[in-house]
Amino acid sequence: MKTVQFYTRERCGLCRDAKTILELLQEEIPFTLEEIDIESDDRLVEEYGLKIPVIAIAGGEVQFGQIDYISLRESLISEK
C-alpha cells in the first residue's frame, strides 16, 4: 500500500480542508496517511512553512497550498 505524507500545522485552515480531501480519497483509494506536523522540526518549518499544506507521494511533492481533489486523485491513481 502506498504512503502519502501530509505536512501540516495547527491553526491552518487550508490544512483542515486538505485533510478532509485526503480522508475522502482514502474511502476510494487505499493508502496510508502519514501526518507530519512541521512545527516538530525547525528544518521542516524552514522547508514547508510558506507552502503548507504539502502532500507528497513516494517522497515527491504532488501538491501544496490549495489542494485540488481531482488532481490529487489522479496523482494517487497514477502512482500505483
PLY file of the C-alpha trace (Angstrom):
ply
format ascii 1.0
element vertex 80
property float x
property float y
property float z
element edge 79
property int vertex1
property int vertex2
end_header
0.00 0.00 0.00
1.32 3.43 -0.87
2.09 6.05 1.76
1.08 9.69 1.47
2.97 12.25 3.55
0.82 15.18 4.67
2.83 18.13 6.00
0.63 20.32 8.18
0.47 22.50 11.30
-2.13 23.57 13.83
-4.30 26.62 13.13
-4.17 26.14 9.36
-7.49 26.35 7.52
-6.07 25.03 4.24
-4.63 22.08 6.17
-8.05 21.19 7.59
-9.51 21.34 4.07
-6.69 19.17 2.72
-7.18 16.58 5.48
-10.87 16.33 4.58
-9.94 15.74 0.93
-7.40 13.08 1.92
-9.94 11.29 4.13
-12.49 11.29 1.30
-9.91 9.88 -1.10
-8.95 7.16 1.40
-12.51 5.84 1.18
-11.96 5.18 -2.54
-8.21 4.58 -2.90
-6.33 2.64 -0.23
-3.26 4.44 1.11
-1.54 5.05 4.42
-1.67 8.66 5.57
1.41 9.89 7.42
0.54 13.24 9.02
3.63 15.32 9.82
3.39 18.45 11.99
6.09 20.75 10.62
6.27 22.56 13.98
8.06 19.49 15.39
11.23 20.21 13.38
12.85 23.57 12.53
14.10 22.13 9.23
10.53 21.27 8.22
9.31 24.76 9.19
12.03 26.26 7.00
11.27 23.95 4.08
7.46 23.91 4.19
6.41 26.88 6.36
5.11 29.02 3.50
3.80 26.11 1.41
1.60 24.08 3.77
-0.35 22.03 3.41
2.04 19.88 1.37
1.18 16.43 0.07
3.91 14.06 -1.06
3.66 10.59 -2.59
6.71 8.32 -2.71
8.80 11.18 -1.33
7.88 13.63 -4.10
5.66 16.66 -3.63
2.47 16.42 -5.67
0.52 19.41 -4.31
0.82 22.26 -1.86
-1.29 25.19 -0.71
-4.83 24.95 -2.08
-5.30 21.19 -2.58
-7.38 20.07 -5.56
-9.40 16.85 -5.10
-9.40 15.82 -8.77
-5.69 16.45 -9.36
-4.75 14.67 -6.14
-6.97 11.71 -7.05
-5.23 11.48 -10.44
-1.83 11.60 -8.74
-2.82 8.79 -6.37
-4.11 6.62 -9.21
-1.11 7.24 -11.47
1.33 6.43 -8.65
0.03 2.85 -8.38
0 1
1 2
2 3
3 4
4 5
5 6
6 7
7 8
8 9
9 10
10 11
11 12
12 13
13 14
14 15
15 16
16 17
17 18
18 19
19 20
20 21
21 22
22 23
23 24
24 25
25 26
26 27
27 28
28 29
29 30
30 31
31 32
32 33
33 34
34 35
35 36
36 37
37 38
38 39
39 40
40 41
41 42
42 43
43 44
44 45
45 46
46 47
47 48
48 49
49 50
50 51
51 52
52 53
53 54
54 55
55 56
56 57
57 58
58 59
59 60
60 61
61 62
62 63
63 64
64 65
65 66
66 67
67 68
68 69
69 70
70 71
71 72
72 73
73 74
74 75
75 76
76 77
77 78
78 79
